[in-house]
Protein backbone atom coordinates (compact mmCIF):
# COMPACT_ATOMS: atom_id res chain seq x y z
CA UNK A 1 0.00 0.00 0.00
CA UNK A 2 1.49 3.35 -1.00
CA UNK A 3 1.55 6.40 1.23
CA UNK A 4 -1.21 8.18 -0.69
CA UNK A 5 -3.64 5.32 -0.05
CA UNK A 6 -2.66 5.29 3.62
CA UNK A 7 -3.18 9.05 3.88
CA UNK A 8 -6.58 8.84 2.21
CA UNK A 9 -7.56 5.94 4.48
CA UNK A 10 -6.59 7.89 7.58
CA UNK A 11 -8.42 10.95 6.27
CA UNK A 12 -11.54 8.79 5.90
CA UNK A 13 -11.05 7.39 9.41
CA UNK A 14 -10.59 10.89 10.78
CA UNK A 15 -13.96 12.11 9.48
CA UNK A 16 -16.24 10.09 11.80
CA UNK A 17 -13.79 10.55 14.67
CA UNK A 18 -14.05 14.32 14.24
CA UNK A 19 -17.84 14.17 13.97
CA UNK A 20 -18.09 12.16 17.19
CA UNK A 21 -15.63 14.53 18.85
CA UNK A 22 -17.69 17.53 17.72
CA UNK A 23 -20.82 15.98 19.22
CA UNK A 24 -19.08 15.20 22.51
CA UNK A 25 -17.68 18.72 22.75
CA UNK A 26 -21.02 20.34 21.85
CA UNK A 27 -22.89 18.35 24.48
CA UNK A 28 -20.45 17.86 27.36
CA UNK A 29 -23.20 16.93 29.80
CA UNK A 30 -24.33 13.98 27.65
CA UNK A 31 -23.83 10.42 28.82
CA UNK A 32 -21.39 9.75 25.95
CA UNK A 33 -19.23 12.74 26.93
CA UNK A 34 -19.14 11.56 30.53
CA UNK A 35 -17.65 8.24 29.36
CA UNK A 36 -14.62 10.19 28.16
CA UNK A 37 -14.36 12.30 31.29
CA UNK A 38 -15.35 15.59 29.71
CA UNK A 39 -16.35 18.22 32.26
CA UNK A 40 -20.12 18.59 32.38
CA UNK A 41 -20.13 22.27 33.27
CA UNK A 42 -18.24 23.60 30.25
CA UNK A 43 -19.63 26.97 29.14
CA UNK A 44 -21.67 26.67 25.94
CA UNK A 45 -19.65 29.46 24.33
CA UNK A 46 -16.47 27.38 24.51
CA UNK A 47 -17.98 24.00 23.84
CA UNK A 48 -19.94 25.10 20.77
CA UNK A 49 -17.07 27.10 19.25
CA UNK A 50 -14.65 24.22 19.78
CA UNK A 51 -17.21 21.75 18.49
CA UNK A 52 -17.65 23.81 15.32
CA UNK A 53 -13.88 23.87 14.70
CA UNK A 54 -13.63 20.09 15.14
CA UNK A 55 -16.64 19.60 12.84
CA UNK A 56 -15.14 21.96 10.25
CA UNK A 57 -11.87 20.02 10.19
CA UNK A 58 -13.83 16.77 9.85
CA UNK A 59 -15.54 18.21 6.77
CA UNK A 60 -12.17 19.41 5.44
CA UNK A 61 -10.74 15.91 5.89
CA UNK A 62 -13.73 14.44 4.03
CA UNK A 63 -13.18 16.87 1.16
CA UNK A 64 -9.43 16.23 1.16
CA UNK A 65 -9.90 12.45 1.02
CA UNK A 66 -11.95 12.78 -2.14
CA UNK A 67 -9.44 14.91 -4.05
CA UNK A 68 -7.33 13.35 -6.78
CA UNK A 69 -4.22 14.90 -5.24
CA UNK A 70 -4.14 15.60 -1.51
CA UNK A 71 -3.55 19.32 -0.88
CA UNK A 72 -0.35 19.14 1.11
CA UNK A 73 -0.59 22.45 3.04
CA UNK A 74 -3.98 21.45 4.46
CA UNK A 75 -2.64 18.00 5.32
CA UNK A 76 0.26 19.67 7.14
CA UNK A 77 -2.10 21.90 9.14
CA UNK A 78 -4.28 18.91 10.02
CA UNK A 79 -1.33 16.76 11.03
CA UNK A 80 0.24 19.49 13.13
CA UNK A 81 -3.13 20.22 14.75
CA UNK A 82 -3.77 16.56 15.63
CA UNK A 83 -0.31 16.07 17.15
CA UNK A 84 -0.60 19.36 19.01
CA UNK A 85 -3.98 18.39 20.46
CA UNK A 86 -2.50 15.16 21.75
CA UNK A 87 0.32 16.98 23.52
CA UNK A 88 -2.08 19.54 25.02
CA UNK A 89 -4.23 16.65 26.25
CA UNK A 90 -1.15 14.89 27.62
CA UNK A 91 -0.09 17.98 29.58
CA UNK A 92 -3.63 18.42 30.91
CA UNK A 93 -3.67 14.75 31.91
CA UNK A 94 -0.36 15.21 33.77
CA UNK A 95 -1.88 18.19 35.57
CA UNK A 96 -4.96 16.15 36.50
CA UNK A 97 -7.29 18.21 34.31
CA UNK A 98 -8.03 15.52 31.71
CA UNK A 99 -9.07 11.91 32.12
CA UNK A 100 -7.15 8.89 30.93
CA UNK A 101 -10.09 7.98 28.69
CA UNK A 102 -9.86 11.35 26.97
CA UNK A 103 -6.11 10.95 26.52
CA UNK A 104 -6.64 7.47 25.05
CA UNK A 105 -8.91 8.97 22.39
CA UNK A 106 -6.28 11.60 21.61
CA UNK A 107 -3.77 8.81 20.89
CA UNK A 108 -5.75 8.29 17.65
CA UNK A 109 -5.02 11.92 16.76
CA UNK A 110 -1.34 11.42 17.53
CA UNK A 111 -1.15 8.36 15.27
CA UNK A 112 -3.09 9.95 12.40
CA UNK A 113 -1.19 13.24 12.61
CA UNK A 114 2.13 11.39 12.66
CA UNK A 115 1.13 9.39 9.56
CA UNK A 116 0.20 12.59 7.72
CA UNK A 117 3.39 14.47 8.61
CA UNK A 118 5.55 11.42 7.90
CA UNK A 119 3.87 11.04 4.51
CA UNK A 120 4.59 14.69 3.72
CA UNK A 121 8.20 14.21 4.77
CA UNK A 122 8.59 11.13 2.55
CA UNK A 123 6.96 12.90 -0.36
CA UNK A 124 9.29 15.87 0.05
CA UNK A 125 12.34 13.59 0.28
CA UNK A 126 11.20 11.77 -2.86
CA UNK A 127 10.81 15.07 -4.74
CA UNK A 128 14.26 16.25 -3.64
CA UNK A 129 15.93 13.03 -4.79
CA UNK A 130 14.59 13.27 -8.33
N, C-alpha and C positions, 0 to 999 in steps of 0.2 A: 504494500500500500504506500503510495507516494505522499509527500507531506501536504499537498493540496487537498487530497481526499481526507486526510486526518484533520486538517484545519476545518474543512467544511463539515465534517462529522461533529467536531467539537462545537462549531457554531450552532449546528442543529440541536445539540444536547443543551447548549447554553440557553436557548430560547425558552423552553418550558421551565428551566431552573430560574430564570429571571422573572417569568410570569408568576411563579409560585412565590418567589421572594417579594415581588411587588405586592401581592395579596397579603402576605404575612406582615409586611411593613405598613400597609394601609390600615390593617385591622389588628393592631397589636394586642387587643383584649380578646381576640378569638381563641378558641380552644387550640387550633393548629399552631398559632403563634406561641402559645404557652408551652407547647411541646419542645420548642426550640429555645425557651428561656428568654423570650423577648419581654421587655418591661411593659406591663399592661397600661401604665399611666403616661405613655408618651404623648406629648401634645400633638393634636391633629395637624397643626401647621407643619411640624417636622416630619411626621410619619407620612402625610400625603405628598409633600414635596419630594421626599426621598423615594417613596413608592413610585412616583411619576418618573423619576430619573432612572430607576431600575427597569421599569416597564419600557421606557424609551430605548434604553440600550438593548433590551430583549428584542424589540422591533428592529433595531439597527442590525443586530446579529442575524435575524431572520432574513432581512434584505441582503445582507452581505453573503450569506450562505447560498443565495440563489443567483449571484452574479457569476458570469463566466470567469472573470478574473477577480480575485479578492482584492479589494482596495486596501493596500498595505498600511497607509497612515491610520485608517480607522481600526484596523486590526491591532496596530501598535497601541493606540489609545485604549482599546478594550483590554488588551493583555496587561498593560501597565495598571489600569484601573483594577482589574481582578486581583492581581498580585498585591497591589497596595491595600485593597480591602481586607485581604487575608492578614496582612501584617498589622493593620489597625485593629482588627478583631483579636489577633494574638496578643497585642499589647493590652487591650481592654480585658482580655481573659486573665493575663498576668496580674492586672490590677484588681481583679475580682468584679469587674463591671460587665462581663459577658460570660455566658454559660459555656460549658464544654460542648453541649449539643450545637450551639450556634457556631462555635469554632469548627466543629466537625463538618458542618455544611460549607463553611468557608474554605475548607481544604479542597473542595471541588473547584472553587474559583482559582486557588493557587495552581492546581494541576492544569486547568484549562488555560489560564494566563501564561503559564510556563510553556505549554505546547505552542501557543501562538507566537510568543516572543522567540522561542527557539526556531520555529519555522521561518520567521522573518530573518533571523540571523543566518540560517542555512541558505536561504534564498539569496541574501546579500553576498555571502561567501561564494556561492555558485556564480553569481554575476561578475564578481571581481576576478574570478579565476579564468573567465572566458576571454 
